[in-house]
Amino acid sequence: MGTTVEVLLPPGSTRRAGAVRALFTEWEATLSRFRPDSELSALNGVAGREARVSPLLFDVIAASLDAARATEGLFDPTLGARMAELGYDRTFADLPADRPATPRPDACPPAPWVAGRWRGVGIDGRLRTIRLPAGVALDVGGIAKGMAVDASIALLAAEGVAAAAVNAGGDLAVLGLPGEAPAWTIRIETPVDDRPAPVVAITSGGLATSSVGRRRWHADGEARHHLIDPRDGRSARTDAWSVSVPASTCRVAEVAAKVALVLGCAHGGAFLRRHGLDGLILAEDGTARWVDGASATSATGGRAGGVAGGSAR
């Protein structure tokens, strides 16, 4: 999934990390848009036709569409083709920092941007089929990473592990508590070296951080990053450098953090409050702002309800 996955376990339980590795390996093989042999790539390749898919792919797509509906399209899983048009057409480790401004002779100009194409995705839970509109490609990387973290924590709990944390590049979830400590404390990276790193403490659930600080490149003489605003199909022009959201699950946190980042400091904060979610918003200058979702909401984001639109089928 283009990141390092860290698993923290108590002494005597470290062999359980192998189960998490196997889970992420399976999810990567199924859901990567960069692997031509993945099931997601096969589905993207038959856009316009109905296809029966595996339970894993179906659940992730269903969750993605739930999140799109719950956020009125501010989270949009149908950005795969647009990401490629903007230059993010391979794993970020293989992406040149500066793409040529002149397109290849065989490259077609991108089609005019059309927002809301996720509404045209057909989904049948009884037959477990998906039909993508012609020309649409899915990118479920972010929400799939959050769901894989949640699934890893559930797997470790089922195997009798009392305490654990799984972190996949800033998408993390926890189980139990670390030793005698009252909470898990997570340091959040800042854009300014001389500012102290803020810390978020959680006792359960998940925490996700979305940032424009790392996955950046240049194409056609324009600076770009991987967080696309579904309203105009461009890299989000946001004044937020990162947003960190604690929530009941990493899946909910991932969706909320991404949407809040796209919206920017003020509107992103308002979005989190509307959904009863706490959040830490860092501006480009390193200024930190804590959003209090609601007085009834604990620091773990316990009232995280509707952002991800309910559970996956």
N, C-alpha and C positions, 0 to 999 in steps of 0.2 A: 504493500500500500504506500510505497514511497516514503517510509519512515522507519524509525527504530521502535520496536515494541519492548517495553520494560515490564517485567513481572516481579513484584516484591512479595516475598513469602516468608513465613516464620522458619527458623531452623527446623529441619526434619521434614519440611514439606516442599523443598525446592524441586524434587523430581516431578511435581505437578506442573511445573512450567512447560514440560513437554506437551501436555495436553493443550495448553494455550497456543504453543507454536503450531501444533497440528490444525487447530481451529483457524488460525489466521492464514495458514497455508491454503486451506480449503476455500476460505472466503476470497482470498486474493485470486486463486485460480478461476473462481466463478465470476467475480464481479469487476475485475480490472478492465478498464477501457483501453489500456495500453497493450494488453496481451491479445494477439489475434486469435489465440486458441481458447479464450475465455467464453463462457456462456453468454455474458453480456455483449461481447463483440459479435457473437453469432446472432443475437437478437437485433442489435443495431444494424446488422447486415441484411436483415429481411424486413426493414421498416416498410410499412404499407401492407404487410401480410400478417395474419394471426399466427402466433407460435405458442406451443405448449412449453412451459419452462419448469425448472426444478422448484421444489418448495422454498429453497433458500433464496433464489433469485426473485421468485414471486413475492415473498415476504418483504424483501428489501424494496422492491418497486412499489408494493402496496403502501409501505410506510412512507416512502418518498412522496407519493401522491397525496396521502393523508396530510403530510406536512405542507405541501403546496396549497391544499385547500384551506388549512388552518391559518396560513400566513397570507392568504389571498395572492399567492403567486410570488411573494418575495423570496421564498425558497422554491427553486425550480429545478427538478432533476433532468429536464430536457435540454441542457446546455452543452451536451457533449460535442455536437458539431460546431457550435459557436466557439467553444474553447479551442478547438483545432484551428478554426479560421483565424483566431487571434494569436496563434503561434504555439499554443500549449498542446502539441500533438504527439508528445512522447513523454516518458517519465521525466520528472524534473531534473534528475541527475544527468540525463542525456540531452537536456535542452540547452542550446547555445545561449549565452547571455545576450547576444545581439543577433537577431534574425535579419536576413537580407531585406532591404526595402523593396527590391524588385522581385515580383512573384516569379515562380518558375513558368516557363513557356506553356506547360501543360496544365497550369492551375486555372481553374474557373474563378471568376470574381464571386465573392460571397453574395448570397441572396439578401435582399432587404430584410432587416430584423423584424420579426413578428413575435410580440410578447404573448405569453399565455398558451403556448402550444402544448403544455402539459395537460390542458383540458381535453385535448383530442386523443389522449392515450386510452385505449380500450382495455379493460381488465375484467376477467371473468373468474371469480373465486371458485365456482363449482367445477369448471373445466381446467382451472389453473392455466389460463391462456392470457397472453399480452398481445396487443396490436398497437404498434407505434405508427403515428402518421408518417407518410412518405417524407423523407428528408430529415427526420428527427433521429437524434442519437442520444441515448441516456448517459449521464455521468452521475453515478451514485456514490462516488468515492467518500465524501465527507460523512454522510449519514450511515453508510455501510461500516465505516471505521468506528463510529460511535456504537452502532449495534453490535459489532464484533467485540468491542470492549465489554458491553453489557453481557453478551453471551459468555464471554470468558469468566466474568465474575460469577455468573450463575453456574457455570461448569465447576469452578473451584469450590463453590458452596456445596454443590451436590456431592463432591468428592470428600467432604468433611473438613475442608480448610477453614480455620476459624478467623483468620485475618489475612487480607491480601490487598494489593493495589495493582491495577493494570493500566499502563500509560502508553498510548499509541500517538506519539507526536503531539501531545497537548490535549488529546481526548482521553480522559481517564475515568475510572470508577473504582470504588473501594468496597471492601467487605470487612466488617468488624472494625476494631481499632488497633493501632500499632503499639503493642505492649501496654504500658501503663499510661500512655499519653491520652488526653481527653479528645483529641481530634487528629486527623491527618492535616498537615500544613503543607501547602503547595506554593512555592515561590513563582511569581509571574515575571517573565522577561520584560524588560523595559527598553524603549528606543534610545535612552540617554544613559551613558555609562556612569555618570557621576550621581545619579539618583538611586536611592536604595530601592531594591526590588520589593514591590508589595507582596503580601502573603494572603492567601485565601485559605481558611480552615473549614473543613467539612467533616462530618461524622458518618455520613452514609451517602449513597447515590453516586452521582457523577459530577464531573467538572470538565467543561470544554473551553478552549481558547482558540478564537479565530484571529488571524493577524495578517496584515499586508506587508509585514516586515521581511519575509523570507522568500517566497516564491514570486520573484520579480524578473522580468526580462524586457528587452526592447525589440520592437518589430515595427517596420515602416517608420522609423524615427520617433516612435512613441513609447513612453514607459508604460508597462502593463504589469498587472498582477493577476493572480488566479481567482480572485473573488469577483464574480461577474454580477452586475446589477441586472436582474431579469427584465427590468422596465425598459432599458435601452440597449441591452446586449453588449455593454462596454465594461471594462474593469471599473469597479465602483469608485466614484469620485467622493471619497469619504474623508472626514476629518478625524476619524478614529484610527489609531494605529493597531489596537487590539481590543477585543472584548472577551472577557472570561465570565462564564455563567455556571453557577452550581445549580443542579436540578435533581429531580428524583432518579433520573437515568442519564447516562451519557448521551443517548440518542436525543432526548429532549434538549439537553444542554448544547449539543452540537448544532441543532437547527436554530435555537434561539441566539446563540453567539454569532452565527453567520449572518442572520437577518439583521441583528442589531448593528453589526459592523458595517453592513451595506448601507444602512440608514444613517449612520453617523452618530456623533456624540449625543446631540439633543434628541433627535427622533428615535435613535436606538434606545436611549434610556426610557423614553415614553413607551416604546413597544414592550420593553421588559416589564415596566410597571403595569401595563394593561393586562399582561398575562400572569401577574403575581410572582414574578421572578426577580431575584437579586442579580446583580452583575457588577463587574469591575471594568470600567471603560478607561483606556489609556489613550490620550491624545498624542499627536506626533511629537510634541515637545516633552513628553513623559509625564504630563500632568495626569494624575489619577483621580477618577470620580467613581464613588461607590453608589450604585443604584439600589435603593431599598424597595423591593417589590411590593411588600405589604407588611404591616406590623404583625399580622398573623402568620407570616411566612418565616420559617426558621432559616438559619444561615446555610442550610443544606438545600434550600429551594424546594421545600416540601410541597408547595402549592403550585407545582409546575404544569398543571393541567393543560390544555388545549393546544400548546404550541406545536407539538408533533402529531396532533390529531388522533390520539388514542393509540392502542397497541396494534402491532402488525398482525395481520390475519394468520 
